[in-house]
């Protein structure tokens, strides 16, 4: 297993956001954690990345216990996050934003080759490489956030609500890109989403969150057809 999370609990004061959660992610998988707003999905990603302290539990990555490692140490081990609503650096250019993904990390191979590989996925970013990130559309900023995470060649990509605020056509494009990165390049992805149908369609497996706990889990194709999951999340 690449990622093993056991008995994870996350609290904010008296509020229990995640309670006694177990989940795993194997090398090369694309796994979705879906659920309504407030179900604890983002708290899970933040706990894995080390952004949010956990109350209980253990997190193992590639066989190593990383439960108490700081964010930068987890990043050095190959975990990267695409945050909710992209959160690019508005006063930096597109190129400068991408390069921040390498900050503090050992450079792996020629950076220019990696940039050209990214520009193959994101031709709009190549066209706008010298523009300020603040001048990009919402969809382009989302592409930029993904490119910034990919420049470091992560072993595990954490993606938080990638569809939020995007038009349906752009949502389809972003999900198609994540699926391609997983299928053709073997990138391991943990995807947190309210858009259950879109995320499960490109996933191998899924976990359905219900107010801090996992209500259902299994193969993505089975969850899509599960009567209660369809009723609650898929319409």
Backbone as JSON, one array per atom type, in Angstrom:
{
  "sequence": "XXXXXXXXXXXXXXXXXXXXXXXXXXXXXXXXXXXXXXXXXXXXXXXXXXXXXXXXXXXXXXXXXXXXXXXXXXXXXXXXXXXXXXXXXXXXXXXXXXXXXXXXXXXXXXXXXXXXXXXXXXXXXXXXXXXXXXXXXXXXXXXXXXXXXXXXXXXXXXXXXXXXXXXXXXXXXXXXXXXXXXXXXXXXXXXXXXXXXXXXXXXXXXXXXXXXXXXXXXXXXXXXXXXXXXXXXXX",
  "N": [[0.82, -1.2, 0.0], [0.49, 2.25, -0.79], [-0.5, 4.44, 0.67], [-1.68, 4.41, 3.96], [-4.2, 4.85, 6.2], [-5.22, 4.94, 9.47], [-7.74, 4.73, 11.92], [-8.36, 7.5, 12.0], [-8.98, 10.62, 13.43], [-10.2, 13.9, 13.48], [-10.45, 17.0, 14.99], [-11.96, 20.2, 15.63], [-11.76, 22.28, 18.05], [-14.62, 21.73, 19.88], [-15.83, 20.44, 17.86], [-16.2, 17.58, 15.96], [-14.74, 16.67, 13.15], [-13.84, 14.5, 11.62], [-14.12, 11.05, 12.24], [-12.67, 8.25, 13.57], [-11.67, 7.04, 11.15], [-10.77, 4.77, 8.59], [-8.77, 4.13, 5.78], [-7.3, 3.15, 2.62], [-4.8, 3.41, 0.03], [-3.57, 2.29, -2.93], [-0.51, 1.96, -4.84], [-0.69, 3.61, -7.93], [-3.44, 3.79, -8.02], [-6.59, 5.53, -8.47], [-8.52, 7.09, -6.3], [-11.6, 8.07, -4.9], [-12.95, 10.25, -2.44], [-16.03, 10.97, -1.47], [-18.91, 13.05, -0.78], [-21.29, 15.1, 1.02], [-21.15, 18.71, 1.51], [-19.3, 19.64, 4.35], [-18.91, 17.1, 5.3], [-16.44, 16.27, 6.09], [-14.44, 15.87, 4.28], [-12.35, 17.57, 3.2], [-10.89, 17.94, 5.52], [-9.75, 15.44, 5.83], [-7.89, 15.31, 3.7], [-6.24, 17.45, 4.46], [-5.23, 16.44, 6.82], [-3.73, 14.25, 5.91], [-1.79, 15.6, 4.45], [-0.61, 16.98, 6.46], [-1.35, 19.48, 7.23], [-3.46, 19.96, 8.95], [-3.7, 19.25, 12.37], [-4.06, 16.0, 13.89], [-6.35, 14.24, 16.02], [-6.48, 11.56, 16.82], [-5.01, 8.53, 15.51], [-3.13, 7.01, 12.78], [-0.85, 7.57, 10.14], [0.54, 6.2, 7.34], [3.0, 6.24, 4.82], [4.19, 4.87, 1.94], [5.16, 2.77, 3.49], [6.32, 4.07, 5.63], [5.92, 5.62, 8.8], [4.33, 8.6, 8.91], [2.95, 10.2, 10.58], [3.59, 12.24, 12.41], [5.14, 13.99, 10.99], [6.14, 17.18, 9.65], [4.57, 19.45, 7.24], [6.37, 20.17, 5.1], [8.19, 18.07, 5.14], [6.65, 15.91, 4.4], [6.02, 16.72, 1.83], [8.54, 16.55, 0.66], [8.76, 13.83, 0.52], [7.15, 13.2, -1.52], [4.42, 13.84, -1.6], [1.86, 15.83, -2.75], [-0.41, 18.61, -2.97], [-3.4, 19.75, -4.52], [-5.06, 22.52, -3.91], [-8.39, 23.45, -2.74], [-10.37, 25.54, -4.83], [-8.22, 26.39, -6.36], [-6.21, 28.5, -5.62], [-3.89, 30.06, -6.52], [-0.86, 32.05, -6.88], [-1.55, 35.26, -7.18], [-0.07, 37.55, -8.02], [2.15, 36.62, -9.22], [3.67, 35.41, -12.25], [2.41, 32.99, -14.67], [4.44, 31.11, -15.26], [6.17, 31.55, -13.05], [4.49, 30.79, -10.95], [4.24, 28.02, -11.43], [6.88, 27.22, -11.01], [7.14, 27.61, -8.27], [6.31, 25.25, -7.24], [8.53, 23.7, -7.0], [9.93, 24.67, -4.91], [12.16, 24.34, -2.25], [12.51, 21.66, -2.71], [14.4, 18.84, -3.91], [15.6, 19.12, -7.19], [14.4, 17.22, -9.84], [15.9, 15.94, -12.43], [16.18, 17.62, -15.67], [14.68, 20.74, -15.49], [13.47, 22.21, -17.52], [12.67, 20.27, -19.38], [10.68, 19.05, -17.94], [8.88, 21.17, -17.74], [8.11, 21.48, -20.42], [6.81, 19.05, -20.79], [4.62, 19.47, -19.09], [3.45, 21.66, -20.39], [2.53, 20.38, -22.61], [0.28, 19.1, -21.66], [-1.12, 21.31, -20.82], [-1.64, 23.51, -22.87], [-2.68, 26.12, -22.9], [-1.51, 27.32, -20.72], [1.09, 27.52, -21.55], [0.82, 29.37, -23.59], [0.21, 31.57, -22.05], [2.28, 32.02, -20.33], [3.79, 34.2, -19.38], [1.95, 35.9, -18.31], [0.26, 37.46, -15.51], [-1.02, 35.47, -12.87], [-3.45, 36.28, -11.88], [-4.85, 37.21, -14.04], [-5.89, 35.07, -15.38], [-8.56, 32.85, -16.41], [-11.06, 31.12, -14.38], [-10.97, 28.36, -14.94], [-8.46, 28.14, -16.13], [-6.82, 28.9, -14.01], [-7.26, 26.73, -12.36], [-6.05, 24.72, -13.86], [-3.44, 25.68, -13.66], [-2.91, 25.37, -10.93], [-2.87, 22.59, -10.75], [-0.73, 22.0, -12.47], [1.35, 23.21, -11.04], [1.54, 21.5, -8.85], [2.31, 19.17, -10.15], [4.84, 19.61, -11.21], [6.85, 18.81, -9.52], [6.95, 16.11, -9.78], [5.2, 14.23, -8.22], [4.61, 11.45, -5.96], [2.19, 10.93, -4.86], [-0.82, 12.51, -5.45], [-2.91, 14.82, -4.02], [-6.13, 15.94, -4.34], [-8.33, 18.54, -4.0], [-11.65, 19.16, -4.14], [-11.84, 19.79, -6.98], [-13.67, 20.55, -8.9], [-15.08, 22.7, -8.0], [-16.72, 25.74, -8.49], [-16.32, 25.78, -11.22], [-17.41, 25.84, -14.67], [-19.64, 23.41, -16.16], [-18.51, 22.27, -18.56], [-15.78, 22.76, -18.24], [-15.34, 21.33, -15.91], [-15.63, 18.7, -16.83], [-13.37, 18.6, -18.49], [-11.25, 18.86, -16.66], [-11.56, 16.59, -15.05], [-11.18, 14.64, -17.01], [-8.5, 15.08, -17.54], [-7.27, 14.37, -15.07], [-7.93, 11.67, -15.03], [-6.48, 10.8, -17.27], [-3.84, 11.32, -16.45], [-3.63, 9.44, -14.44], [-4.2, 6.97, -15.75], [-2.43, 6.83, -18.0], [0.05, 7.65, -17.07], [0.4, 6.59, -14.61], [0.01, 7.97, -12.23], [-0.69, 8.25, -8.82], [-3.67, 9.1, -7.26], [-5.59, 10.84, -4.9], [-8.75, 11.84, -4.61], [-10.9, 14.31, -3.55], [-14.28, 15.11, -3.41], [-17.41, 16.85, -3.96], [-18.9, 16.45, -6.18], [-20.05, 13.7, -6.85], [-20.77, 11.81, -8.85], [-19.18, 12.48, -11.15], [-16.58, 12.18, -10.12], [-16.49, 9.51, -9.19], [-16.84, 8.16, -11.57], [-14.35, 8.21, -12.82], [-12.77, 6.84, -11.11], [-11.07, 4.11, -9.39], [-11.81, 3.05, -6.9], [-14.0, 4.0, -4.14], [-14.89, 6.09, -1.32], [-17.57, 6.9, 0.71], [-18.5, 9.63, 2.5], [-20.18, 10.42, 5.52], [-21.05, 12.84, 7.52], [-18.45, 12.9, 8.88], [-17.79, 10.21, 9.14], [-17.24, 7.06, 7.42], [-19.68, 6.0, 5.33], [-20.19, 4.24, 3.21], [-18.22, 2.09, 1.15], [-16.13, 0.89, -1.54], [-15.77, -0.67, -4.82], [-15.72, 1.74, -7.42], [-17.55, 1.59, -9.55], [-19.53, -0.04, -8.46], [-20.43, 1.52, -6.33], [-21.62, 3.64, -7.7], [-23.89, 2.44, -8.61], [-25.16, 1.73, -6.28], [-28.12, 1.69, -4.4], [-28.71, 3.43, -2.15], [-26.58, 5.2, -2.16], [-26.92, 6.35, -4.68], [-29.35, 7.63, -4.29], [-28.77, 9.48, -2.26], [-26.53, 10.98, -3.15], [-26.19, 10.97, -5.91], [-28.5, 11.5, -7.27]],
  "CA": [[0.0, 0.0, 0.0], [1.22, 3.5, -0.79], [-1.01, 5.25, 1.78], [-2.53, 3.69, 4.91], [-4.72, 5.74, 7.25], [-5.9, 4.1, 10.47], [-8.38, 5.32, 13.1], [-8.13, 8.95, 11.91], [-9.97, 11.54, 13.98], [-9.81, 15.3, 13.39], [-11.39, 17.86, 15.7], [-11.74, 21.64, 15.72], [-12.43, 22.6, 19.31], [-15.58, 20.69, 20.26], [-16.43, 19.89, 16.64], [-15.5, 16.4, 15.45], [-14.89, 16.7, 11.7], [-13.6, 13.14, 11.12], [-14.16, 10.16, 13.41], [-12.26, 6.84, 13.48], [-11.72, 6.69, 9.72], [-9.73, 3.92, 8.0], [-8.8, 3.96, 4.33], [-6.0, 2.83, 2.02], [-4.62, 3.8, -1.36], [-2.46, 1.52, -3.48], [0.25, 2.6, -5.91], [-1.34, 3.61, -9.24], [-4.89, 3.91, -7.93], [-7.3, 6.8, -8.36], [-9.57, 6.82, -5.31], [-12.39, 9.25, -4.55], [-13.69, 10.39, -1.19], [-17.14, 11.84, -1.85], [-19.86, 13.34, 0.29], [-21.84, 16.45, 1.03], [-20.38, 19.76, 2.17], [-19.28, 19.46, 5.79], [-18.79, 15.68, 5.67], [-15.1, 16.0, 6.61], [-13.55, 15.47, 3.19], [-11.14, 18.4, 3.16], [-10.12, 17.66, 6.75], [-8.98, 14.22, 5.59], [-6.73, 15.67, 2.88], [-5.34, 18.29, 5.25], [-4.56, 15.57, 7.78], [-2.73, 13.47, 5.18], [-0.72, 16.51, 4.07], [0.0, 17.51, 7.67], [-1.8, 20.86, 7.42], [-4.35, 19.94, 10.1], [-3.33, 18.24, 13.38], [-5.07, 14.97, 14.13], [-6.55, 13.9, 17.44], [-6.05, 10.17, 16.94], [-4.79, 7.84, 14.26], [-1.79, 6.82, 12.24], [-0.76, 7.73, 8.7], [1.76, 5.6, 6.79], [3.2, 6.51, 3.4], [5.25, 4.01, 1.4], [5.68, 1.97, 4.58], [6.9, 4.9, 6.69], [4.96, 6.35, 9.63], [4.53, 10.04, 8.73], [1.91, 10.83, 11.38], [4.04, 13.44, 13.1], [6.03, 14.78, 10.15], [5.58, 18.46, 9.19], [4.13, 19.5, 5.84], [7.48, 20.18, 4.14], [8.81, 16.74, 5.12], [5.76, 15.05, 3.59], [6.2, 17.15, 0.44], [9.81, 15.99, 0.18], [8.58, 12.4, 0.27], [6.4, 13.03, -2.77], [2.99, 14.12, -1.48], [1.55, 17.19, -3.16], [-1.85, 18.88, -2.89], [-4.05, 20.78, -5.32], [-6.05, 22.99, -2.93], [-9.71, 23.89, -3.16], [-10.43, 26.85, -5.52], [-6.91, 26.58, -7.0], [-5.31, 29.26, -4.74], [-2.62, 30.4, -7.14], [-0.28, 33.3, -6.42], [-2.08, 36.15, -8.22], [0.88, 38.56, -8.48], [3.23, 35.95, -9.94], [3.31, 34.94, -13.59], [2.1, 31.57, -14.79], [5.7, 30.37, -15.13], [6.65, 31.66, -11.67], [3.62, 29.96, -10.13], [4.62, 26.61, -11.61], [8.19, 26.99, -10.42], [7.03, 27.54, -6.81], [6.11, 23.85, -6.88], [9.84, 23.09, -6.75], [10.6, 25.35, -3.81], [12.56, 23.5, -1.13], [12.59, 20.25, -3.08], [15.49, 18.53, -4.84], [15.13, 19.12, -8.58], [14.52, 15.88, -10.43], [16.12, 16.02, -13.85], [16.11, 18.95, -16.27], [13.41, 21.4, -15.22], [12.86, 22.64, -18.77], [11.98, 19.12, -19.96], [9.44, 18.87, -17.17], [7.98, 22.25, -18.13], [7.56, 21.17, -21.74], [5.84, 17.98, -20.57], [3.41, 20.1, -18.54], [2.82, 22.49, -21.41], [1.82, 19.47, -23.49], [-1.03, 18.91, -21.04], [-1.77, 22.6, -20.59], [-1.16, 24.47, -23.87], [-3.09, 27.48, -22.55], [-0.53, 27.87, -19.78], [2.27, 27.9, -22.33], [0.47, 30.62, -24.27], [0.08, 32.66, -21.08], [3.33, 31.78, -19.32], [4.3, 35.45, -18.81], [0.85, 36.66, -17.73], [-0.01, 37.3, -14.1], [-2.03, 34.44, -12.62], [-4.72, 36.94, -11.61], [-5.54, 37.5, -15.3], [-6.4, 33.83, -15.95], [-9.92, 32.44, -16.07], [-11.13, 30.14, -13.31], [-10.5, 27.07, -15.41], [-7.02, 28.22, -16.34], [-6.19, 28.9, -12.7], [-7.3, 25.36, -11.87], [-4.98, 24.03, -14.57], [-2.18, 26.16, -13.11], [-2.72, 24.74, -9.61], [-2.5, 21.2, -10.99], [0.63, 22.02, -13.02], [2.27, 23.55, -9.94], [1.73, 20.29, -8.06], [2.92, 18.12, -10.96], [6.22, 19.93, -11.59], [7.77, 18.1, -8.62], [6.8, 14.66, -10.02], [4.77, 13.62, -6.95], [4.2, 10.04, -5.9], [0.78, 10.95, -4.49], [-1.44, 13.81, -5.67], [-4.14, 15.04, -3.29], [-6.9, 16.93, -5.11], [-9.44, 18.98, -3.14], [-12.8, 19.83, -4.75], [-11.32, 20.39, -8.21], [-14.76, 21.03, -9.75], [-15.78, 23.8, -7.36], [-16.69, 27.03, -9.16], [-16.07, 25.66, -12.66], [-18.52, 25.51, -15.55], [-19.68, 21.96, -16.43], [-17.58, 21.87, -19.61], [-14.44, 22.77, -17.66], [-15.3, 20.21, -14.97], [-15.37, 17.5, -17.64], [-11.99, 18.64, -18.96], [-10.33, 18.63, -15.55], [-11.66, 15.19, -14.67], [-10.54, 13.87, -18.07], [-7.06, 15.23, -17.36], [-6.87, 13.55, -13.93], [-8.02, 10.27, -15.46], [-5.36, 10.54, -18.18], [-2.61, 11.26, -15.65], [-3.64, 8.17, -13.73], [-4.17, 5.81, -16.67], [-1.3, 6.8, -18.92], [1.3, 7.97, -16.41], [0.48, 5.85, -13.36], [-0.01, 8.86, -11.06], [-1.62, 7.89, -7.76], [-4.46, 10.29, -6.96], [-6.69, 10.81, -3.93], [-9.62, 12.92, -5.06], [-12.0, 14.65, -2.64], [-15.24, 15.8, -4.28], [-18.86, 16.83, -3.78], [-19.45, 15.95, -7.44], [-19.82, 12.27, -6.67], [-20.87, 11.06, -10.1], [-18.01, 12.74, -12.0], [-15.36, 11.64, -9.53], [-16.55, 8.05, -9.16], [-16.73, 7.64, -12.93], [-12.95, 8.06, -13.22], [-12.04, 6.23, -9.99], [-11.08, 2.67, -9.17], [-12.59, 2.79, -5.7], [-14.5, 5.21, -3.51], [-15.38, 6.12, 0.06], [-18.65, 7.88, 0.82], [-18.48, 10.18, 3.84], [-21.43, 10.9, 6.13], [-20.75, 13.6, 8.74], [-17.23, 12.52, 9.58], [-17.53, 8.77, 9.1], [-17.43, 6.44, 6.11], [-20.93, 5.25, 5.27], [-20.09, 3.18, 2.22], [-16.95, 2.03, 0.43], [-16.07, -0.22, -2.47], [-15.43, -0.33, -6.19], [-16.46, 2.93, -7.84], [-18.69, 1.19, -10.38], [-20.57, -0.56, -7.57], [-21.01, 2.64, -5.57], [-22.48, 4.4, -8.6], [-25.16, 1.72, -8.75], [-25.71, 1.44, -4.97], [-29.36, 2.47, -4.29], [-28.66, 4.51, -1.17], [-25.61, 6.2, -2.62], [-27.56, 7.07, -5.79], [-30.4, 8.49, -3.74], [-28.21, 10.55, -1.44], [-25.47, 11.78, -3.75], [-26.14, 10.96, -7.37], [-29.77, 11.97, -7.82]],
  "C": [[0.86, 1.26, 0.0], [0.81, 4.36, 0.4], [-1.93, 4.4, 2.64], [-2.93, 4.66, 6.03], [-5.58, 4.91, 8.19], [-6.46, 4.96, 11.6], [-8.21, 6.84, 13.14], [-9.3, 9.72, 12.51], [-9.39, 12.95, 13.94], [-10.87, 16.14, 14.08], [-10.96, 19.32, 15.59], [-12.49, 22.14, 16.95], [-13.33, 21.45, 19.72], [-16.21, 20.01, 19.05], [-15.58, 18.74, 16.12], [-15.75, 16.3, 13.95], [-14.75, 15.32, 11.07], [-13.49, 12.22, 12.33], [-13.79, 8.73, 13.02], [-12.29, 6.31, 12.05], [-10.52, 5.83, 9.34], [-9.88, 3.94, 6.48], [-7.39, 3.72, 3.82], [-6.01, 3.26, 0.56], [-3.39, 3.07, -1.88], [-1.76, 2.32, -4.58], [-0.51, 2.49, -7.23], [-2.85, 3.7, -9.2], [-5.35, 5.36, -8.04], [-8.51, 6.51, -7.49], [-10.27, 8.12, -4.96], [-12.95, 9.13, -3.14], [-14.78, 11.42, -1.47], [-18.07, 12.04, -0.66], [-20.3, 14.78, 0.23], [-20.88, 17.43, 1.68], [-20.45, 19.57, 3.68], [-19.13, 18.03, 6.25], [-17.41, 15.33, 6.19], [-14.06, 15.7, 5.55], [-12.24, 16.26, 3.16], [-10.27, 18.18, 4.39], [-9.26, 16.41, 6.58], [-7.73, 14.55, 4.78], [-5.74, 16.5, 3.68], [-4.59, 17.48, 6.3], [-3.46, 14.76, 7.11], [-1.53, 14.35, 4.82], [0.0, 17.08, 5.28], [-0.39, 18.94, 7.97], [-2.64, 20.97, 8.69], [-3.89, 18.89, 11.1], [-4.45, 17.22, 13.56], [-5.17, 14.68, 15.62], [-6.11, 12.47, 17.71], [-5.73, 9.63, 15.55], [-3.34, 7.72, 13.87], [-1.86, 6.92, 10.72], [0.59, 7.16, 8.24], [1.81, 5.87, 5.29], [4.41, 5.72, 2.92], [5.95, 3.24, 2.52], [6.24, 2.75, 5.75], [5.79, 5.61, 7.48], [5.27, 7.84, 9.52], [3.58, 10.86, 9.61], [2.34, 12.16, 11.98], [5.02, 14.29, 12.27], [5.36, 16.09, 9.75], [5.27, 18.43, 7.7], [5.3, 19.39, 4.87], [8.17, 18.83, 4.04], [7.95, 15.77, 4.31], [5.88, 15.42, 2.11], [7.48, 16.57, -0.14], [9.7, 14.51, -0.12], [7.68, 12.13, -0.94], [4.91, 13.21, -2.66], [2.76, 15.58, -1.83], [0.04, 17.37, -3.17], [-2.24, 19.96, -3.88], [-5.19, 21.31, -4.47], [-7.38, 23.39, -3.57], [-9.63, 25.31, -3.75], [-9.06, 27.31, -6.0], [-5.89, 27.33, -6.15], [-3.93, 29.46, -5.36], [-2.1, 31.71, -6.55], [-0.61, 34.38, -7.46], [-1.07, 37.13, -8.8], [2.12, 37.96, -9.12], [2.74, 35.54, -11.32], [2.96, 33.46, -13.56], [3.37, 30.73, -14.58], [6.21, 30.39, -13.69], [5.81, 30.83, -10.72], [4.01, 28.5, -10.22], [5.92, 26.32, -10.89], [8.14, 26.98, -8.88], [6.79, 26.11, -6.34], [7.4, 23.11, -6.6], [10.52, 23.66, -5.52], [10.9, 24.37, -2.66], [12.71, 22.03, -1.45], [13.8, 20.01, -3.98], [14.95, 18.46, -6.25], [15.43, 17.76, -9.21], [14.67, 16.01, -11.95], [16.0, 17.44, -14.37], [14.73, 19.57, -16.09], [12.71, 21.77, -16.53], [12.12, 21.49, -19.46], [10.65, 18.89, -19.24], [8.41, 19.94, -17.54], [7.34, 21.95, -19.48], [6.54, 20.04, -21.66], [4.53, 18.55, -20.05], [2.68, 20.93, -19.59], [2.11, 21.63, -22.45], [0.42, 19.18, -22.97], [-1.82, 20.21, -21.0], [-1.27, 23.64, -21.6], [-1.55, 25.91, -23.58], [-2.09, 28.12, -21.59], [0.74, 28.26, -20.52], [2.04, 29.22, -23.05], [0.54, 31.82, -23.32], [1.19, 32.64, -20.03], [3.82, 33.07, -18.67], [3.2, 36.33, -18.22], [0.78, 36.45, -16.22], [-1.13, 36.28, -13.91], [-3.41, 35.05, -12.39], [-5.52, 37.22, -12.88], [-6.12, 36.25, -15.95], [-7.86, 33.61, -15.57], [-9.89, 31.42, -14.93], [-10.62, 28.78, -13.72], [-9.0, 27.03, -15.63], [-6.26, 28.24, -15.02], [-6.19, 27.5, -12.1], [-6.22, 24.52, -12.56], [-3.62, 24.41, -13.99], [-1.89, 25.51, -11.76], [-2.3, 23.29, -9.77], [-1.07, 21.12, -11.52], [1.66, 22.31, -11.94], [2.55, 22.33, -9.07], [2.51, 19.23, -8.83], [4.39, 18.37, -11.27], [7.23, 19.16, -10.74], [7.73, 16.59, -8.8], [6.38, 13.92, -8.75], [4.48, 12.13, -7.08], [2.71, 9.94, -5.58], [0.26, 12.37, -4.67], [-2.77, 13.84, -4.92], [-4.89, 16.18, -3.97], [-8.18, 17.26, -4.36], [-10.48, 19.76, -3.94], [-12.41, 20.55, -6.05], [-12.43, 21.0, -9.07], [-15.42, 22.3, -9.21], [-15.6, 25.11, -8.14], [-16.46, 26.97, -10.65], [-17.36, 25.36, -13.43], [-18.48, 24.02, -15.88], [-18.69, 21.5, -17.49], [-16.15, 21.8, -19.07], [-14.27, 21.65, -16.64], [-14.97, 18.92, -15.71], [-13.91, 17.46, -18.09], [-11.0, 18.31, -17.85], [-10.37, 17.17, -15.11], [-11.02, 14.29, -15.73], [-9.03, 13.92, -17.94], [-6.57, 14.35, -16.21], [-6.9, 12.07, -14.3], [-6.85, 9.91, -16.37], [-4.04, 10.43, -17.42], [-2.51, 9.94, -14.9], [-3.44, 6.99, -14.66], [-2.86, 5.72, -17.43], [0.05, 7.02, -18.24], [1.43, 7.34, -15.02], [0.47, 6.72, -12.11], [-1.07, 8.41, -10.07], [-2.33, 9.15, -7.28], [-5.51, 9.97, -5.9], [-7.52, 12.05, -4.17], [-10.78, 13.1, -4.09], [-12.99, 15.51, -3.42], [-16.67, 15.75, -3.74], [-19.54, 16.26, -5.02], [-19.2, 14.44, -7.51], [-19.82, 11.51, -7.99], [-19.62, 11.24, -10.95], [-16.76, 12.1, -11.43], [-15.36, 10.11, -9.5], [-16.39, 7.45, -10.55], [-15.29, 7.43, -13.36], [-12.12, 7.3, -12.18], [-12.07, 4.71, -10.04], [-11.98, 2.31, -7.99], [-13.07, 4.11, -5.11], [-14.89, 4.98, -2.06], [-16.42, 7.22, 0.14], [-18.74, 8.34, 2.27], [-19.86, 10.67, 4.26], [-21.1, 11.51, 7.48], [-19.59, 13.0, 9.55], [-16.9, 11.05, 9.6], [-17.78, 8.24, 7.69], [-18.7, 5.6, 6.13], [-20.87, 4.07, 4.34], [-18.7, 3.24, 1.59], [-16.98, 0.85, -0.51], [-15.63, 0.23, -3.85], [-16.31, 0.82, -6.66], [-17.69, 2.57, -8.65], [-19.84, 0.66, -9.54], [-21.23, 0.55, -6.77], [-21.95, 3.47, -6.43], [-23.86, 3.77, -8.7], [-25.82, 1.41, -7.4], [-26.96, 2.3, -4.74], [-29.28, 3.65, -3.33], [-27.68, 5.6, -1.55], [-26.21, 7.03, -3.75], [-28.59, 8.05, -5.27], [-29.82, 9.7, -3.02], [-27.31, 11.51, -2.19], [-25.55, 11.91, -5.27], [-27.43, 11.38, -8.03], [-30.51, 10.88, -8.61]]
}
